[in-house]
Amino acid sequence: MPPNFRRFLPFILIAFFILIAGQTLLRKHTSGPTTSARAAQTIGAIALIDKAEQAYRAKNGRFTAHIADLVPFGRHLTSDLADGIGMQLDVGSDGQRYLAQVVSDVLSLNRTYDGTKVIAQDCVVVKSGSGVACPKPVR
C-alpha cells in the first residue's frame, strides 16, 4: 500500500462510519398505520357500530349498550378494539335511542340515533395530518 493511503485510511473509515451512522440515526421511523388510515379505521368503526345496532334492533326490538352483544353482527369490531380504537355506547331507557362514541388518536366521533334516524353527529380532529378529515354528516 502506498504510504499516503495508509495515512488517510483512518480518516476515510471514520467518514464512512459517520455517513452510514448518520443516515440510520436521522431516518424518520414510523410504525403502525398512518394518520389517514387511522382516521378511515375510526370512521369505519362507527359505521360498523351503526349497522350492528340496527341489526340487533331488528332482531331484539331494542338497541343494546353492550359492544359484546354487537360482535355477532359486526365481527370486525373486535379488530378495531384490538387496534386501540375506543368505543362507548349509551342506550336510552326505552331502548329506542342510542349514542355511539368512537375515539382514536386522530379522530373523535359521536353519533346519536333515534330509531333509524341520526339526530345528532359530532366530530373532532384530535391530530391533524394528511387525509384526516371528519366524515360528512349522515342524514
C-alpha positions in Angstrom: 0.0 0.0 0.0 1.2 3.5 -0.7 2.2 5.5 2.4 -0.3 8.3 1.6 -3.2 5.8 1.5 -2.2 4.4 4.9 -2.1 7.9 6.4 -5.6 8.7 5.2 -7.2 5.3 5.7 -8.4 6.0 9.3 -10.0 9.3 8.2 -11.7 7.5 5.3 -13.0 4.8 7.6 -14.3 7.4 10.1 -16.0 9.4 7.4 -17.6 6.2 6.0 -18.8 5.3 9.5 -20.3 8.7 10.2 -22.1 8.7 6.8 -23.7 5.3 7.5 -24.5 6.0 11.2 -25.9 9.4 10.3 -28.3 8.1 7.8 -29.7 5.5 10.2 -30.0 7.9 13.1 -31.6 10.7 11.1 -34.1 8.5 9.3 -37.7 9.1 10.4 -39.0 5.9 12.0 -42.7 5.1 11.6 -44.6 2.1 12.8 -48.2 1.3 12.6 -50.9 2.8 10.4 -50.7 6.3 9.0 -52.9 9.1 10.3 -55.2 8.9 7.3 -55.5 5.1 7.7 -56.3 5.6 11.4 -59.0 8.2 10.5 -60.5 5.8 8.0 -60.5 3.0 10.5 -62.2 5.2 13.1 -64.9 6.3 10.6 -65.3 2.6 9.6 -65.7 1.6 13.2 -68.7 4.0 13.8 -70.3 2.7 10.6 -69.9 -0.9 11.9 -71.5 0.0 15.2 -74.4 1.7 13.4 -75.0 -1.4 11.2 -74.6 -3.8 14.1 -77.0 -1.8 16.3 -79.6 -1.7 13.6 -79.3 -5.4 13.0 -79.5 -6.0 16.8 -82.6 -3.9 17.0 -84.2 -5.7 14.1 -83.7 -9.0 15.9 -84.4 -7.9 19.5 -86.7 -4.9 19.2 -84.3 -2.6 21.0 -80.7 -1.3 20.9 -78.0 -2.6 23.2 -75.5 -0.7 25.3 -73.0 -3.6 25.2 -70.4 -3.9 22.5 -70.2 -7.7 23.2 -73.8 -8.0 22.0 -72.9 -6.4 18.7 -69.9 -8.6 17.8 -72.1 -11.3 16.1 -73.5 -8.5 13.9 -70.2 -6.7 13.2 -67.3 -9.1 13.5 -64.6 -6.5 12.7 -65.4 -4.6 15.8 -63.0 -6.7 17.8 -60.1 -6.0 15.5 -60.8 -2.3 15.8 -60.8 -2.6 19.6 -57.5 -4.5 19.4 -56.0 -1.7 17.3 -56.6 0.8 20.0 -59.9 2.4 18.9 -62.1 3.2 21.9 -65.9 2.6 21.6 -68.6 3.5 24.0 -72.3 3.0 23.8 -75.2 4.5 25.7 -78.8 3.5 25.2 -82.0 5.3 26.2 -84.2 3.8 28.9 -86.7 2.6 26.3 -84.0 1.0 24.1 -85.1 3.0 21.0 -82.3 5.6 21.1 -78.5 5.3 21.4 -75.4 7.3 21.4 -72.2 5.8 20.0 -68.8 7.3 20.6 -65.7 6.2 18.8 -62.3 7.6 19.7 -58.8 7.1 18.2 -55.6 9.1 18.4 -56.7 11.1 15.3 -60.5 11.5 15.5 -63.3 11.5 18.0 -66.8 10.8 16.6 -70.2 10.9 18.3 -73.4 9.8 16.7 -76.9 9.7 18.2 -79.8 7.7 16.7 -83.5 7.8 17.4 -84.7 4.6 15.7 -83.1 4.6 12.3 -82.7 8.4 12.1 -79.5 10.2 13.0 -80.5 13.1 15.3 -77.0 14.4 16.2 -73.5 13.9 15.0 -70.2 15.5 16.1 -66.6 15.0 15.0 -63.4 16.5 16.3 -60.0 16.1 14.7 -57.6 15.3 17.5 -54.5 15.0 15.5 -54.3 16.7 12.1 -52.5 15.1 9.2 -52.7 14.2 5.6 -56.0 12.6 4.8 -57.5 13.3 8.2 -61.0 14.8 8.0 -64.3 14.4 9.6 -66.9 12.5 7.6 -69.9 14.3 6.1 -72.9 14.3 8.4 -75.2 11.3 7.9 -78.9 12.2 7.3 
